[in-house]
């Protein structure tokens, strides 16, 4: 069971669809059902269902892997005429139109601005992976709420557009969709984890509660 900080009511951590027990660490606020694959988030003292998807494990690998939780959002960004020169304006429009989805790591990272955040990398490159829904891998719960991740996603997109043109000179329309809970695999190398798509690595010590993540999502062989 879990107790929400803003409401003393005790919440039974069971899937509202199939009644399976939802594995959870103490700080988790959202969960993927290990039996039916539905996503649930604690909100206003109860559960709200979130769309839930998972990514097929990389083919042809020989290293053990585990799944990590991410929030994902549809994104629509449009640049309207502003104070820029025409060439800069067209470049900013192209940059804005390129984004269709944003990703936010839903697990806690120690000093993410220093070690990196893979959700930002996925937002930039938009990996072409095999997406599935429903029953699938066990995955740990999310320690970051969907609402907080939604706000971060907006900042990510604005920051990426600002890399192309001065965002202060843009008349920008940005829409970020509702949260979706995803499970995405990474290689588990013991003292570090590695992204199969970017080859980026994180030391095991920068992931909070990695032992609980491994317990919730047992390592598998790719």
C-alpha positions in Angstrom: 0.0 0.0 0.0 1.1 3.6 -0.4 0.1 6.8 1.4 -0.2 10.0 -0.7 1.6 13.0 0.9 -1.3 15.4 0.3 -4.0 13.1 1.4 -3.9 10.7 4.4 -6.1 8.1 2.7 -4.4 4.8 2.2 -4.3 3.6 -1.5 -4.2 -0.1 -2.2 -1.7 -0.7 -5.0 -3.7 -3.0 -7.2 -4.5 -2.6 -10.9 -8.0 -1.3 -11.3 -8.5 -3.4 -14.4 -7.2 -6.9 -13.5 -6.6 -6.5 -9.7 -3.0 -7.6 -10.0 -0.6 -6.2 -7.3 1.4 -3.2 -8.6 5.1 -3.5 -7.6 6.2 -0.3 -6.1 9.2 1.4 -4.3 8.4 3.9 -1.5 8.7 7.0 -3.8 6.8 5.7 -6.8 3.8 7.8 -7.9 2.9 5.9 -11.2 3.0 2.2 -12.0 2.8 -0.2 -14.9 0.7 -3.3 -14.2 2.9 -6.4 -14.7 -0.1 -8.5 -15.7 -2.2 -6.5 -18.1 0.3 -3.7 -18.9 -2.0 -0.8 -18.0 -0.6 2.4 -16.5 -1.8 4.0 -13.3 -0.8 7.2 -11.6 -1.7 8.4 -8.1 -3.6 11.7 -8.4 -6.0 13.5 -6.0 -5.9 10.6 -3.5 -6.8 7.9 -6.1 -5.7 6.3 -9.3 -6.0 7.8 -12.8 -5.2 5.6 -15.9 -2.5 6.6 -18.2 -1.8 5.2 -21.7 1.0 2.6 -21.3 3.4 1.4 -23.9 6.7 -0.5 -24.0 9.6 -0.8 -26.4 10.8 -4.1 -27.7 14.3 -5.1 -26.5 17.2 -4.5 -29.0 17.7 -7.5 -31.3 21.0 -9.2 -31.7 22.5 -8.2 -28.3 24.2 -10.5 -25.8 24.2 -8.2 -22.8 21.6 -8.3 -19.9 19.1 -5.5 -20.0 16.4 -4.0 -17.8 13.5 -1.6 -18.4 13.3 1.9 -17.1 10.2 4.1 -16.9 9.7 7.2 -19.0 6.9 9.8 -19.5 6.1 10.6 -23.1 4.1 13.4 -24.6 2.8 14.4 -28.1 4.1 17.8 -29.0 2.9 20.4 -31.4 5.1 23.5 -31.9 4.5 26.3 -34.5 6.5 29.5 -35.0 4.6 32.6 -36.3 6.1 35.7 -37.8 8.0 37.7 -35.3 10.9 40.2 -35.2 13.4 37.8 -36.9 15.0 38.1 -40.3 13.3 35.8 -42.9 16.1 33.2 -43.0 16.2 32.8 -39.2 12.4 32.7 -39.1 12.3 29.8 -41.6 15.0 28.0 -39.7 13.1 28.3 -36.4 9.9 27.1 -38.1 11.8 24.0 -39.4 13.1 23.3 -35.9 9.7 23.7 -34.3 8.0 21.4 -36.8 10.5 18.6 -36.3 9.3 17.8 -32.8 6.4 15.4 -32.6 7.1 13.7 -29.2 9.0 14.6 -26.0 10.4 12.1 -23.5 11.2 12.6 -19.8 13.0 10.0 -17.6 10.5 9.0 -14.9 13.2 7.7 -12.5 15.4 9.8 -10.2 18.9 10.7 -11.4 21.6 12.3 -9.2 22.7 15.6 -10.8 20.9 15.0 -14.1 22.2 18.3 -15.6 25.8 17.0 -15.1 25.5 13.4 -16.1 22.8 13.8 -18.8 19.1 12.8 -19.1 18.3 10.2 -21.8 14.8 11.6 -22.2 16.3 14.7 -23.7 18.4 12.6 -26.1 15.3 10.7 -27.2 13.4 14.0 -27.7 16.2 15.2 -30.0 16.7 12.0 -32.1 13.2 10.5 -32.0 14.4 6.8 -32.1 12.6 4.5 -34.5 11.9 1.6 -32.1 9.3 -1.1 -32.1 6.5 0.0 -29.9 4.1 -2.3 -28.2 1.2 -2.1 -25.7 -0.5 -4.4 -23.2 1.1 -7.2 -21.4 4.9 -7.1 -21.6 8.0 -6.6 -19.4 8.0 -5.9 -15.8 9.1 -2.3 -15.2 9.7 -0.2 -12.2 7.3 2.6 -11.2 7.8 6.3 -11.9 9.1 8.6 -9.2 8.3 11.7 -11.1 4.6 12.7 -11.7 3.1 13.0 -15.1 2.2 16.7 -14.4 5.8 17.5 -13.4 7.1 15.7 -16.5 4.7 17.5 -18.7 6.1 20.9 -17.5 9.7 19.6 -18.1 8.7 18.5 -21.6 7.7 22.0 -22.5 11.0 23.4 -21.3 12.9 20.7 -23.3 11.1 21.7 -26.5 11.6 25.4 -25.9 15.2 24.9 -25.1 15.8 22.9 -28.3 14.1 25.5 -30.5 16.2 28.2 -28.7 19.3 26.4 -29.9 18.3 27.3 -33.5 17.0 30.8 -33.0 16.6 33.3 -30.2 13.4 32.2 -28.5 12.8 35.7 -27.2 12.2 36.8 -30.8 9.7 34.1 -31.6 6.0 34.1 -31.6 5.7 30.5 -30.6 2.7 28.3 -30.1 3.5 25.1 -28.1 1.1 22.3 -27.1 2.1 19.4 -25.0 -0.2 16.4 -24.8 -1.3 14.2 -21.9 1.2 11.9 -20.1 1.8 8.4 -21.4 3.8 5.9 -19.3 6.5 4.0 -21.2 8.9 1.3 -20.4 12.2 1.5 -22.4 15.0 -1.1 -22.2 18.7 -0.4 -21.5 21.7 -2.6 -21.1 22.5 -3.4 -17.5 26.3 -3.7 -17.3 26.5 -3.9 -13.5 28.5 -0.8 -12.6 26.7 1.2 -15.4 23.8 1.2 -17.8 24.0 1.9 -21.5 21.4 3.2 -24.0 21.1 0.8 -27.0 20.2 3.7 -29.3 22.6 6.4 -28.4 25.4 4.3 -26.7 25.3 6.9 -23.8 26.2 5.5 -20.4 25.2 6.3 -16.8 27.1 5.1 -13.8 25.0 2.9 -11.6 25.7 5.3 -8.7 23.8 8.2 -10.3 20.5 6.3 -10.4 18.6 6.5 -7.2 17.3 3.2 -5.8 18.9 1.2 -8.6 18.6 -1.9 -6.5 14.9 -1.4 -6.2 14.6 -0.9 -10.0 16.5 -4.1 -10.6 14.2 -5.9 -8.1 11.1 -4.6 -9.9 12.4 -5.3 -13.4 14.7 -8.4 -13.3 17.6 -8.3 -15.7 17.1 -10.2 -18.9 19.3 -11.3 -21.7 19.0 -9.4 -25.0 
